[in-house]
Amino acid sequence: MSKGKIIVASMMLFCVLCFTAVAFYFLGNNTQPSNQQQTAAILQVAGLITPGKRDAVAMQTLFERRVIARQVNLDSGTLLSASSRQDAQKSCVNLAADQDPAQVRQRCNIADVYLVKNNDHQIQQVIIPVSGKGAKSMMHAFIALETDGRTVKNLLFYEQNETPMLGAKIEDPDWLRQWPGKKVLNDNAEPALKVVQQRSGAADEYTVDGITGATMTSSGVEKSINFWLGSRGYGHFLQRLAKDKQILSN
């Protein structure tokens, strides 16, 4: 009897450990980045700092000097002013599967955007947060655009848990080097980015090479960027920006 109890207890303990490991895996893959992570990533994608160890106070000082944090009403595409920001009613809805190619599950009508100034206080970049499901994890990135709202200046994935040596190469500088100069919207301000595994023909301004052996991650990158730069994301704002760059100064 005692031997049987030991076996049952051991099996129960094994099941608990397995459940804990699975829960940790899925929860760990969907954790939200910290504010400090985001600050560092914004400064890095803007080209204001390089990767490596950073002083938190110095980063915050640089952020406050060169970056303007704003909010956008995604439904109307308007930038919120300080006064309208207080009155804005934020609402979030769960997305149906056919409306959610990036698998973000929920979409809110008020979202953050970051405007980067040069030393002459002129806005030179628009930085948009992007997130979406890869092969194994939620991938969090910032994409820096020219003030035309469609030309990529830089892309940085700063939080992900994709397969090492495969999907995790979305953080590889060699892979990211192909992004600057690419167009993410076509002439009609519609998402047009393609991440291809096997290119047929010459490269064009809308196409980047996927990561070899990481088809699901590459597809996740394409779906995430096209979702957030489309009509359910920042699309209306980018359409306004294409017509009038002065909205960034309002």
C-alpha positions as CSV (number, residue, x, y, z in Angstrom):
1,M,0.0,0.0,0.0
2,S,2.8,2.4,0.9
3,K,4.5,1.7,-2.4
4,G,1.3,2.4,-4.3
5,K,0.8,5.7,-2.4
6,I,4.3,6.7,-3.3
7,I,3.7,6.0,-7.0
8,V,0.4,7.9,-7.0
9,A,2.0,10.9,-5.2
10,S,4.9,10.8,-7.6
11,M,2.6,10.9,-10.6
12,M,0.6,13.8,-9.1
13,L,3.8,15.7,-8.5
14,F,4.9,15.0,-12.1
15,C,1.6,16.3,-13.5
16,V,1.8,19.5,-11.4
17,L,5.3,20.1,-12.6
18,C,4.2,19.5,-16.2
19,F,1.3,21.9,-15.8
20,T,3.5,24.5,-14.2
21,A,6.1,24.3,-17.0
22,V,3.4,24.6,-19.7
23,A,1.8,27.6,-18.0
24,F,5.1,29.3,-17.6
25,Y,5.9,28.7,-21.2
26,F,2.7,30.2,-22.5
27,L,2.6,33.1,-20.0
28,G,6.3,33.8,-20.6
29,N,5.7,34.0,-24.4
30,N,3.0,36.6,-24.0
31,T,4.5,38.9,-21.4
32,Q,4.3,42.6,-22.1
33,P,7.6,44.6,-22.4
34,S,8.5,46.9,-19.6
35,N,8.5,50.7,-20.0
36,Q,12.3,50.8,-19.8
37,Q,12.5,48.2,-22.6
38,Q,10.2,50.3,-24.7
39,T,12.1,53.5,-24.1
40,A,15.4,51.8,-25.0
41,A,13.9,50.3,-28.1
42,I,12.4,53.6,-29.3
43,L,15.7,55.3,-28.9
44,Q,17.5,52.5,-30.7
45,V,15.2,52.2,-33.6
46,A,15.4,56.0,-34.0
47,G,19.2,55.7,-34.2
48,L,19.8,57.8,-31.1
49,I,21.5,55.0,-29.1
50,T,23.4,51.8,-30.0
51,P,22.7,48.3,-28.5
52,G,24.4,47.5,-25.2
53,K,24.3,48.5,-21.5
54,R,22.5,51.8,-20.9
55,D,22.0,54.2,-18.1
56,A,18.3,54.5,-17.4
57,V,18.5,58.1,-16.3
58,A,20.5,59.2,-19.4
59,M,18.0,57.3,-21.6
60,Q,15.1,59.0,-20.1
61,T,16.7,62.4,-20.5
62,L,17.5,61.7,-24.1
63,F,14.0,60.5,-24.7
64,E,12.4,63.6,-23.3
65,R,14.7,65.8,-25.4
66,R,14.3,64.1,-28.7
67,V,11.1,62.1,-28.7
68,I,7.5,63.4,-28.5
69,A,5.1,60.8,-27.2
70,R,1.6,61.3,-28.7
71,Q,-1.6,59.3,-29.0
72,V,-3.7,58.6,-32.0
73,N,-7.4,57.9,-32.4
74,L,-7.1,54.9,-34.8
75,D,-10.8,55.3,-35.9
76,S,-10.4,58.9,-37.2
77,G,-6.6,58.9,-37.7
78,T,-6.3,62.1,-35.7
79,L,-3.5,63.0,-33.3
80,L,-4.8,63.8,-29.9
81,S,-3.8,67.1,-28.4
82,A,-3.1,67.5,-24.7
83,S,-6.7,68.7,-24.1
84,S,-8.5,66.2,-26.3
85,R,-6.3,63.4,-24.8
86,Q,-8.0,64.0,-21.4
87,D,-11.5,63.8,-22.9
88,A,-10.8,60.8,-25.3
89,Q,-12.8,57.7,-24.4
90,K,-10.6,54.7,-24.9
91,S,-12.5,51.5,-25.8
92,C,-11.2,48.1,-26.7
93,V,-12.9,45.2,-28.5
94,N,-12.0,41.6,-29.0
95,L,-11.2,40.7,-32.6
96,A,-12.7,37.8,-34.5
97,A,-10.2,35.4,-36.0
98,D,-10.9,36.7,-39.6
99,Q,-10.2,40.2,-38.5
100,D,-7.0,39.3,-36.6
101,P,-4.2,38.1,-38.9
102,A,-1.6,39.2,-36.4
103,Q,-3.4,37.3,-33.5
104,V,-3.3,40.3,-31.2
105,R,-6.8,39.4,-29.9
106,Q,-7.8,42.9,-28.8
107,R,-7.7,46.3,-30.5
108,C,-8.2,49.6,-28.8
109,N,-9.2,52.8,-30.5
110,I,-6.5,54.9,-28.8
111,A,-2.9,54.0,-29.4
112,D,0.6,55.4,-28.9
113,V,2.9,57.0,-31.6
114,Y,6.3,58.6,-31.2
115,L,7.6,61.5,-33.1
116,V,11.4,62.0,-33.3
117,K,13.0,65.4,-33.6
118,N,16.4,66.4,-34.9
119,N,18.7,68.9,-33.1
120,D,16.8,71.7,-34.9
121,H,13.5,70.5,-33.3
122,Q,12.2,69.3,-36.7
123,I,10.2,66.0,-36.7
124,Q,12.1,63.5,-38.9
125,Q,10.6,60.2,-38.0
126,V,7.3,58.6,-37.0
127,I,7.7,55.5,-34.8
128,I,4.8,53.0,-34.6
129,P,4.6,50.1,-32.2
130,V,3.9,46.7,-33.9
131,S,3.1,43.4,-32.3
132,G,1.9,40.0,-33.5
133,K,2.2,36.3,-33.2
134,G,5.2,34.5,-34.6
135,A,5.8,30.7,-34.6
136,K,6.1,30.5,-30.8
137,S,5.6,33.8,-29.2
138,M,4.2,37.3,-29.4
139,M,6.7,39.5,-31.1
140,H,7.0,43.2,-30.2
141,A,8.7,45.7,-32.4
142,F,8.9,49.4,-33.4
143,I,9.0,50.5,-37.0
144,A,10.4,53.9,-37.8
145,L,9.0,55.6,-40.9
146,E,9.9,58.7,-42.8
147,T,7.5,61.6,-42.5
148,D,5.8,60.4,-45.7
149,G,4.3,57.6,-43.5
150,R,5.3,54.8,-45.8
151,T,9.1,54.6,-46.2
152,V,10.9,52.5,-43.6
153,K,13.9,54.1,-41.8
154,N,14.4,51.2,-39.4
155,L,12.8,48.2,-37.8
156,L,13.6,46.7,-34.4
157,F,12.2,43.7,-32.7
158,Y,13.0,44.0,-29.0
159,E,10.8,41.4,-27.3
160,Q,10.3,37.9,-28.7
161,N,10.8,34.2,-27.9
162,E,11.1,32.6,-31.3
163,T,13.3,29.6,-31.9
164,P,17.0,30.3,-31.4
165,M,19.1,30.4,-34.6
166,L,15.8,30.4,-36.7
167,G,12.9,32.7,-36.0
168,A,14.9,34.6,-33.4
169,K,17.0,36.0,-36.3
170,I,14.4,38.8,-36.5
171,E,16.7,40.5,-34.1
172,D,19.7,39.9,-36.3
173,P,21.3,43.1,-37.6
174,D,22.1,41.4,-40.9
175,W,18.4,40.5,-41.5
176,L,17.2,43.9,-40.4
177,R,19.7,45.7,-42.7
178,Q,17.4,45.1,-45.7
179,W,14.5,47.1,-44.3
180,P,15.6,50.8,-44.6
181,G,14.2,52.3,-47.8
182,K,11.4,49.7,-48.2
183,K,7.8,50.8,-48.7
184,V,5.1,49.4,-46.4
185,L,2.2,51.1,-48.1
186,N,1.4,51.3,-51.8
187,D,0.4,54.5,-53.7
188,N,-3.1,54.1,-52.5
189,A,-1.9,54.0,-48.8
190,E,-2.8,50.3,-48.5
191,P,-0.5,47.8,-46.7
192,A,1.7,46.2,-49.4
193,L,4.6,44.6,-47.5
194,K,5.6,41.1,-48.5
195,V,8.1,38.9,-46.6
196,V,9.0,36.1,-49.0
197,Q,10.8,32.8,-48.4
198,Q,11.8,32.2,-52.0
199,R,11.9,35.2,-54.2
200,S,10.9,34.8,-57.9
201,G,12.4,37.7,-59.9
202,A,14.1,40.9,-58.8
203,A,13.4,42.4,-55.5
204,D,11.0,45.4,-55.4
205,E,10.5,48.2,-52.9
206,Y,7.7,46.3,-51.1
207,T,9.5,42.9,-50.6
208,V,12.0,41.7,-48.0
209,D,13.5,38.3,-47.8
210,G,12.2,36.0,-45.1
211,I,14.3,34.0,-42.6
212,T,15.5,30.6,-44.0
213,G,13.8,27.8,-42.0
214,A,11.5,30.2,-40.2
215,T,8.4,30.4,-42.4
216,M,5.9,31.0,-39.6
217,T,8.0,33.7,-38.0
218,S,8.5,35.5,-41.4
219,S,4.8,35.2,-42.1
220,G,4.0,36.6,-38.6
221,V,6.2,39.6,-39.3
222,E,4.4,40.4,-42.6
223,K,0.9,40.0,-41.0
224,S,1.8,42.0,-37.9
225,I,3.2,45.0,-39.9
226,N,0.4,44.9,-42.5
227,F,-2.2,44.7,-39.7
228,W,-0.9,47.7,-37.7
229,L,-0.3,49.9,-40.7
230,G,-3.7,49.0,-42.2
231,S,-7.3,50.2,-41.5
232,R,-7.7,48.5,-38.1
233,G,-4.3,50.0,-37.0
234,Y,-2.6,53.3,-37.9
235,G,-3.8,53.3,-41.5
236,H,-6.2,56.3,-41.2
237,F,-3.5,58.3,-39.5
238,L,-0.9,57.4,-42.1
239,Q,-3.3,58.4,-44.9
240,R,-3.7,61.8,-43.2
241,L,0.0,62.1,-42.9
242,A,0.6,61.4,-46.6
243,K,-1.7,64.3,-47.5
244,D,-0.4,66.8,-44.9
245,K,2.8,66.5,-42.9
246,Q,1.8,69.5,-40.9
247,I,-0.5,67.3,-38.7
248,L,2.7,66.2,-36.9
249,S,3.1,69.8,-35.6
250,N,-0.4,70.3,-34.4
